[in-house]
């Protein structure tokens, strides 16, 4: 029941695509009350994922995890007797391609929802057509910004703790561990700066005597020698890194080379298998927050994930990113099970608004309402032990940000 469609790169310009979107908008507007699969034996949903290009390392495992879940429940009879048909298209992380893909998924394939897609800028480009014109919900997108949910947008529901709240969680963790002087090392683009700026207010809320400084690093730099020298000069008691996984690995390796040993904390993009593979033993002891439990955990829900990955997606890495996809697929399925009658764009959105307690097992309990479309603010604390990410305690909700 699955098909993955990889389109060739779209060469059409912005004007042409937007014109095509406008022409098909009226034809697709009916998806809020009807839709493919609404009265049939299948539920047809879609997604855009980066399966090629620089961020394919995110999209490919995310797809594998969701594929494994949907294949498993289809083998068990589907959702209330309906099989899930998940059409995935490769957007190569490009917003313009995403607009074209959205038109195809909604206008041609008649999907009733976009589920487990990836990318903030990419989704933003598609929102005018998908959410506003076609009234097709976008569910469990990996990515997102605070303005997606404050105020809540009709049809948009998320399962990923915002990066800002991830920063709040690691700030509180560092202070609770006893750090009085914290240095935040972050890449210089605005998105990283925004996250880094969340550390100080929360750290001081936990302990007003804490001192927080920031050190900006040129994005995608490969030479961390001068960075570590500056860290040494600042004499912090703990370091928080808001970097990409390769950058964090480079930081850790250079710190070890220069004999710098400090408690180091990171947000979810750093809590990846790639950080360990790149940093090797320099990653030992690294603390971070994640959206899901560690894939190595003995928890029954995590074991079910590993078993399904081995059966339905053999050869694919059963790591954090695959577990993201699995969790998002499971949240969708659990909520859709509550629908009585036709499964349509409208009924799915209504079911999400009523879903006040959805427990995926591998991620925090999701709570939605008409006024809150973001399912959780909680995270899982993880630490590298013996070269493997390991969960620390249960899910944790950070202090609120003012």
Helices and strands as residue ranges (DSSP letters): E 3-5, H 14-28, G 29-32, E 42-49, H 56-75, E 83-90, H 95-103, I 104-108, E 113-115, H 120-127, I 128-133, E 137-139, G 146-148, E 156-157, H 163-176, E 181-187, H 190-206, E 211-217, H 225-234, E 238-242, H 245-257, E 263-266, G 268-270, H 273-279, G 280-283, E 287-290, H 300-312, H 320-336, H 345-354, E 378-385, E 388-397
